[in-house]
Amino acid sequence: MRDFFINSFEKLIGVLVVLMALGVLVGSVVAMLAPGQGGIFAGLLFLVFGSLYVILMGGFFYMALGIYHNTRRSAEALERLGNK
């Protein structure tokens, strides 16, 4: 049952990262086309900083999953070592 939730969380993170990337793309286009306050510069800034945000948040999510998998493998290795 635990594997089901972890695998589902991995898939959810993948979907979330894609949705965040799409949101940044749409937001940058909207910022470029906004009358009066937008412009190319505002859209590019939105795109650059939004992309950094997506990369960092996705990295943190996947790092947390990596920590979980490494901890699980370490616990299994210690159990095998203790049973010898």
Number of C-alpha atoms within 10 A of each C-alpha: 5 7 8 9 10 14 12 12 14 15 11 12 17 15 12 15 17 14 13 19 18 12 16 21 17 14 16 24 19 16 21 19 15 14 9 6 9 15 16 14 12 18 21 15 14 20 21 13 12 19 17 12 15 19 15 12 16 18 13 12 16 15 12 12 17 12 11 13 13 12 12 12 12 12 12 12 12 11 11 10 9 8 7 5
